[in-house]
């Protein structure tokens, strides 16, 4: 029987190694938590252009079954957008950077962890998109994202404009999340980590050791709580602080997940 041990975290000065399945608790003891964009799926010019590669949904379904349902997607996207991408398959999910959550993928019942973004703040932020027609504004309900992948020169102007809004609206609590060619604004106090903590309080996730894979700055809050949860964390595309290993690209994550299924 595989020994159930907590793997050593990788120190900042050490070279991150490729993950191995020997690091993981058995599937029937594991809660599988996966970011989407840049982790499971390759990035695209716009969020609506991402593609689920053939066979990935079946791998996720099989892992979900082997883990007795304890698999969830953890994303900045809304639950509705997550369902759109993976349709017709649905999964348990933490959406909106922890703002909303669905524990049972077979129901439409979702718990809301944060109020919608302040309307005045939303209007001010939406106006920033006028800086360049190639800036894409994405309204997630609980957050607003300004994508500048097609206008990289606008990055500094976007963040300067957000700073002005913060100074003008000191009574509106919000956080700015820098990402890969995106500036995202969400209500303060809600994070992917708070969403994961809440998710792990409920069956089938309760009592299991989490395994989380993420790629972006917004995933660092989850990386940070894994040691306290006796969990395992991996980063994708960059050497993040405190993780157990590193994947070069989403295709490596997908291959590794498929291989996990066939291990004894």
CORMOQUI-V532746 format. One record per pair of residues at least 4 apart in sequence whose ideal C-beta (glycine too) atoms are under 7 Angstrom apart, sorted by sequence separation. I is the first residue (numbers start at 1). GAP is how many residues later the second one is. If there is no record, write none. Layout:
I_GAP / I_GAP
//
This chain:
10_4 / 19_4 / 25_4 / 26_4 / 35_4 / 36_4 / 37_4 / 45_4 / 52_4 / 55_4 / 56_4 / 57_4 / 58_4 / 59_4 / 60_4 / 61_4 / 62_4 / 63_4 / 67_4 / 77_4 / 79_4 / 80_4 / 81_4 / 82_4 / 83_4 / 86_4 / 94_4 / 95_4 / 96_4 / 117_4 / 118_4 / 119_4 / 120_4 / 121_4 / 122_4 / 123_4 / 131_4 / 140_4 / 148_4 / 154_4 / 155_4 / 156_4 / 157_4 / 158_4 / 159_4 / 160_4 / 161_4 / 162_4 / 163_4 / 164_4 / 165_4 / 186_4 / 190_4 / 192_4 / 193_4 / 194_4 / 195_4 / 196_4 / 202_4 / 215_4 / 219_4 / 220_4 / 222_4 / 225_4 / 235_4 / 248_4 / 250_4 / 251_4 / 252_4 / 253_4 / 254_4 / 255_4 / 256_4 / 259_4 / 25_5 / 34_5 / 36_5 / 38_5 / 44_5 / 52_5 / 64_5 / 77_5 / 86_5 / 95_5 / 104_5 / 117_5 / 139_5 / 140_5 / 178_5 / 179_5 / 200_5 / 201_5 / 214_5 / 226_5 / 235_5 / 247_5 / 10_6 / 24_6 / 34_6 / 37_6 / 44_6 / 95_6 / 129_6 / 148_6 / 199_6 / 200_6 / 226_6 / 247_6 / 64_7 / 75_7 / 83_7 / 94_7 / 102_7 / 138_7 / 148_7 / 176_7 / 177_7 / 226_7 / 239_7 / 63_8 / 102_8 / 129_8 / 214_8 / 235_8 / 41_9 / 73_9 / 93_9 / 101_9 / 137_9 / 138_9 / 176_9 / 177_9 / 214_9 / 234_9 / 247_9 / 92_10 / 100_10 / 101_10 / 148_10 / 200_10 / 212_10 / 223_10 / 233_10 / 234_10 / 41_11 / 60_11 / 82_11 / 92_11 / 100_11 / 126_11 / 135_11 / 136_11 / 174_11 / 175_11 / 233_11 / 234_11 / 235_11 / 236_11 / 237_11 / 92_12 / 100_12 / 101_12 / 135_12 / 146_12 / 174_12 / 232_12 / 234_12 / 237_12 / 37_13 / 82_13 / 92_13 / 99_13 / 100_13 / 135_13 / 174_13 / 175_13 / 234_13 / 236_13 / 79_14 / 91_14 / 99_14 / 162_14 / 173_14 / 174_14 / 196_14 / 212_14 / 236_14 / 90_15 / 98_15 / 99_15 / 173_15 / 7_16 / 40_16 / 79_16 / 134_16 / 135_16 / 210_16 / 78_17 / 129_17 / 134_17 / 223_17 / 236_17 / 73_18 / 75_18 / 77_18 / 78_18 / 128_18 / 224_18 / 72_19 / 125_19 / 132_19 / 135_19 / 210_19 / 212_19 / 223_19 / 71_20 / 72_20 / 73_20 / 74_20 / 75_20 / 76_20 / 211_20 / 215_20 / 220_20 / 223_20 / 4_21 / 71_21 / 72_21 / 76_21 / 79_21 / 162_21 / 209_21 / 210_21 / 211_21 / 212_21 / 213_21 / 214_21 / 215_21 / 4_22 / 72_22 / 78_22 / 122_22 / 132_22 / 209_22 / 214_22 / 215_22 / 79_23 / 131_23 / 162_23 / 213_23 / 2_24 / 159_24 / 4_25 / 116_25 / 117_25 / 158_25 / 116_26 / 117_26 / 131_26 / 192_26 / 196_26 / 64_27 / 117_27 / 131_27 / 192_27 / 61_28 / 114_28 / 193_28 / 197_28 / 57_29 / 152_29 / 192_29 / 193_29 / 196_29 / 128_30 / 191_30 / 192_30 / 32_31 / 60_31 / 79_31 / 193_31 / 57_32 / 149_32 / 193_32 / 52_33 / 128_33 / 148_33 / 52_34 / 147_34 / 32_35 / 50_35 / 147_35 / 146_36 / 180_36 / 30_37 / 36_37 / 145_37 / 146_37 / 179_37 / 32_38 / 179_38 / 27_39 / 28_39 / 31_39 / 32_39 / 33_39 / 34_39 / 35_39 / 36_39 / 145_39 / 178_39 / 179_39 / 27_40 / 28_40 / 30_40 / 34_40 / 35_40 / 125_40 / 177_40 / 213_40 / 33_41 / 36_41 / 124_41 / 143_41 / 144_41 / 177_41 / 100_42 / 143_42 / 99_43 / 143_43 / 96_44 / 99_44 / 142_44 / 96_45 / 142_45 / 36_46 / 96_46 / 97_46 / 96_47 / 121_48 / 120_49 / 121_51 / 121_53 / 118_54 / 125_60 / 78_62 / 77_63 / 78_63 / 76_67 / 117_69 / 117_70 / 115_72 / 114_73 / 114_76 / 113_77 / 97_80 / 113_81 / 113_82 / 113_85 / 99_87 / 97_89 / 46_90 / 47_91 / 99_91 / 98_92 / 97_93 / 98_93 / 97_94 / 98_94 / 101_94 / 97_95 / 98_96 / 103_96 / 98_97 / 101_97 / 94_98 / 101_98 / 103_99 / 47_100 / 46_101 / 94_101 / 94_102 / 45_104 / 45_105 / 94_105 / 76_108 / 74_118 / 74_121 / 97_121 / 74_122 / 72_127 / 70_134 / 69_135 / 70_135 / 68_136 / 43_137 / 70_138 / 38_142 / 76_142 / 74_148 / 33_163 / 31_169 / 31_174 / 39_174 / 39_175 / 39_176 / 31_177 / 33_177 / 38_177 / 30_178 / 31_178 / 33_178 / 35_178 / 38_178 / 29_179 / 30_179 / 31_179 / 32_179 / 33_179 / 34_179 / 35_179 / 29_180 / 35_180 / 30_181 / 25_184 / 35_184 / 24_187 / 63_194 / 66_195 / 39_197 / 63_197 / 38_198 / 56_198 / 59_198 / 63_198 / 38_199 / 59_199 / 62_199 / 53_201 / 59_202 / 24_208 / 42_208 / 23_209 / 41_209 / 40_210 / 39_211 / 38_212 / 40_213 / 39_214 / 40_214 / 19_215 / 9_218 / 23_221 / 23_222 / 16_223 / 6_224 / 7_225 / 19_225 / 19_226 / 18_227 / 17_228 / 18_228 / 19_228 / 12_229 / 16_229 / 16_230 / 9_233 / 10_233 / 10_234 / 9_235 / 7_237 / 19_237 / 21_239 / 21_242
//
